[in-house]
Amino acid sequence: MDTGTHIVMGIALGGIATLDPVIAQDPITTQTVLIGTIIGSNAPDFDTILKLRNNAVYIRNHRGITHSIPAVLLWPILIAGSLELFMPAANMLHVWMWTFLAVFLHVFVDIFNAYGTQALHPFTKKWIAHGMINIFDPFIFTAHIIGFVLWWQGFHPGYTFLSIYIILIGYYIWRYIDKLQTIKMIKKEVPDATRVIISPTMRWSQKHVAVMSPGQFHVIEVKGNHLTIHDVYDRKPVPNNPILNEAVKDSNLAAFLSFSPVYRWEVEEDEEGYEVRFIDLRYRSKGHYPFVAVVQLDEELNIISSYTGWVYSEKTLRRKLEVATTN
């Protein structure tokens, strides 16, 4: 989920924690738990700092090791241990317990969007992404804001947010049923589909869908009960030739391939050499596929520039490739 949602979830957990008798009777522990749940609800995303290095490192590692089983166990210890230095009078066992719940909930809710996480690392590096919830869900965020207003009006924060979270559990169940119905509708249109990858939007009824079949990729948009096939591409394996063999050695393209399960590729030749482009088919927006990896090679197949990430115009992509060349 987005940072704003994780922040409000951390505050909400701090409110639910007031149902814990040990916390309810100790203002210092109450305050420490609230700080712990807010930090814990955001800690797995501290790997966002990797963006300062480059997109390739960020794409390869974001929602990876920081969302893994060891990290879920380690983050609460680090956070509670740090808080003890500043608030030694707090009950650190309960601070740790609620901080652990905040970290766990962060990783848990992240597996329901299209990006997913490596939540079962180190047992498997497979990305777990259920494609049920958009990275920012207005209903989830608004439910928390309503809870904050009720808290400010004098309602008990624990019972308020416990009630809201029961409603949100029902919401997730409904979104899961809706996903199954979408898959059923897709398979009626593409009977030989082997994999259906759903990317929900902020609108409940609208979804971007990439479908894999033995010989083709289908790019589909679903609006309610209406299905539109926008593009169909033949599945072409990446050939074993000198141009592609050199391109895949590039760190940006390698990062793209580690993240994207469904893509098409193309090679263009010009007077300066070759341009290899890989295009993720999951995120079609207004007729454009914004998540790409591009590698430029000279005539001797030396890599001269590359980029991977989100670009919404060819002009922006050219500028980023020029920057990469100068660096």
N, C-alpha and C positions, 0 to 999 in steps of 0.2 A: 504494500500500500504506500501512498505518498506520505511525506514527512508530517504534514498537518494532521492526517488521520492517526498516525502513530502517536503524536503528541496528545490528542484528545483522548485516545485510548489509555494512555498512561495516567492522565488525570482521572479518568473514570475508574480505573483500577484502584487508585488512591482513595477514591470515594467509597468503593465497595469494601475496601480494607477496614473501614470504620465499623463494619459488622463484626470484626475480630475483637473480642473483649479485651485482649491484651493491648491492642492499639487504641481502642475507644477510650480507655481510662488513662492514657498517657499522652499528653499533648506533644511531647518531644518525639516520641516514637511515631505518632501520627504524622508529624511534619517530615520526619526522616523517611518514612515509608512513601509519602507522596513524592519526595524528591527521587527516591529509588525507583518508583514505578515509571516516572516520566523518563528518567535516564535509561532504564532498562527497556522501555518500550521503543527507544530509538537506537540503542547501542549496536544492534546487528548491522545498521546502516552506516556505521562510522567508516566503513570501507569506501564510502563516497569520496573520501579524500584522495583515493587513487586517481580520480579525474585530473588531479594536478600533474600527474605523470603523463598519461596519454589515454586516449579512448581504448586502445587495445588492451592495456593492463586493466582498466576499469571493467570492460566487458567480460574479460576472462575471469575476473575475481569477484565482481559484485554479486551479492547473494550466494556466494560460495562458502568459503571456510568460515566466514563470520556468522553464517546461518546454520552451521553444522551442529551435530550432536555435542562434540567437545566444547564448541563455543557457547551453546545454550547452557552448559554446566559451568563454564568459566566466567562468563559475563557477570552473573549475579554475585559470585565470590569477589570479583574485582570491584564491583560497584559498592557492595555492602562493606567490604574492607576499607575502601576509600572514605565512605561516609562515616565509618567509625572513628576516623581520625578527627573529624570535625564535630561529631555528636556522639561522644562515647557513652552518654547516659541512655541512649536509645536501646531498645531491646533488639539486638542485631539478628537474633534468630528469626524473628518475625519480619524484620527488614529484608533479610535474605529470602525468606519464603515468598513475599509479595513481589520482590524484584525478579525472582526466578519466574513467577507467573507472568510478569510483564514481558520478559525476554521470550519465553515460550510462546505467548500469544502473538507476539510480533512475527515470529517465524511461521507459526501455524496459519495466520491469516494471509501471509504472503504466498502460500502455495495455491491459493484459490484464484489468483489472477493469471494472465497469459504469460508472464515472465517466469514465475515460479522461483524455486530455490533448490539448492543442493542440501536439503534438510536432513537427508540420511547419510551424508558424508561422515565418517570415512568408509562406511560399509558399501556405499555406491556413490559415484559422482553423477548419477543420472539427475537431470533437472525434473523436479516435480512441479507441474503446472496444470491445474485443473480447468483454467479458462472459464470461471464462473462469474468473477467479479472484476470490474474495471479497477485499475490502480487507484483511481479516485472514485468512490461511490457516493453520490450525493445523499442517498438515503442513510447510509451508515454515518456519514459526517453530520448530517442534520439531526439524527437521533441523539448524538452526543451533545450538540449545541442545546437541544431542548432539555436534556438532562442538566446541563450547567445552569440554564435559566431557572429550572425548578429548584435546584440546589440553592441558588441565590435568593429565591423566594421563600426559602425556609424548609423545604422538603428534606427529609433525611437522605444524604447522598448514597448511603449503602443500599437502601431499599429502592431508591430511584434508579440507580444504574443497574442493579440486579434485575429489575423489571425490564429495563431497556435491553439488557443483554439477552434475556429470555426471548424478547421480540426479535432480536437480531439472529438468534439461533433459528427461529422460524423463517426468517428472511433468507438465510443461507440454504435451508432445506428447499424453499420455493425456487431459489435460483438453480439449485442442483436439478430439480425436476424439470425446470425450463431448459436447462442444458441438454438433458436426455431427450426432450421433445425436439430440440433443434437438430441433434444428431440423427434422430429418426427421420426428420424431414429431409435432411441432407442425403441420407442413404436411399431415400426414395428417388431422388434426382440423380445420384451417382451410385448405382447399386454395387459397383465393384470397389468402392472406397475402402482403403486399408487403414487410413488414419484421418481423423477430423480434428483440426486444431482451431479452437474458437477463441477469438479476441473480443471480449465484451467492450462496449462503449459506455459512456455515461448515461445513455438512454437505454432503458430496460429492454425495449423491443428491437434494438439495432445491434447487430453483431457482424464483425468481419470474420470470415471463415476461410481457411486454407485446407483443401482436401487433397490427399494423396491417394492415387490409384496405381495399379501396376505400371501403366504407361503414361499417365498424365498428372498434372497439377491443375486443380480447379480453384479459382479465386472467386469467392461467393460473398454476397452481402445478404443478410437476413434482416427483414423489417417485419416484425410481427409474424404473420403466417405467410408472408410473401418472400420469395427467394429469387435473387437475381445473380446469374453467372456473369461476371464481368470479363474474366480472362480464362483461357485454357492453354496450358503450355505442355508440350511433350517433355517427358522426363528424359533428359540427356545426361548420362554419367559424365563426370569430368574426365576428359580424355588424357591419356598418357602421352603428352607431347612436350617439347622443350619449353614452350611459352608458359603453359599451365604449371609445369613442374617447377619452374622458377618462381612463378607468382605465389604459389601456395607456401613458399618459404617465408614470405613476408609476414611480419608479426600482426599487422592489421587484418590481413585476410585470414590468418590462422585463428585470430580471436573471433572473427565473424563466423567461421565454420564451427567453432566450439560452441557457439550460442544458437545458431540458426538451424532448425531441423528441416526447413522447406525453402528452397531457393532455386532460382535459375541463374545461368551464367552466360556471358557473352564476351567475345574478343573482337576488338577493332584494331585495324592497322592504319597508321598514318605515316607522314614523312619522317616523324621523329622516332617511331618505334611501334609499340603496342600498348593498348589499354585493356586490361582485364577487369570485368565488372561482375560482381555477385550481388544479387538482389533478393532480399528476404520478401517472401510472398504473403506474410501474415498480416501486414499492416497497411494495406492499400487505403489511401485517403485522397479523395477528390481526384481519382484517376492517376495517382502518383504513388510510387513505392518508396517511402522515405528512408528505410534502413538499408544501407548498402555497404559494400567494401569495394574499393577501387585500387588497382595497382597499375602504375605506369612503368613500362620498361623501355629501354633504348633498343637499337637494332642488334646490339650484342647481348641482349637479354639481361642487362644490369638493371636492377630496380632503382628508379630515379625519384619516385614519389608514391605515396599510398595514403589511404584514409579509410577509416570505418566509422560509422555512426549515423546519426539522423540528419538528413539534408532534404529540404523541401523545394529546392530549385537547382537547376543545372549551374546557374551563375554562382550560387553559394558553394557548390561542390568544387568548381574550378578554383575559386579563391582558396579553399582549404587545401587543395592539392598544390597550389603555388606556395602556400605557407610551408607545407611539408617539404617541398623541394628546397626552399631556402634554408630550412633547418637541417 
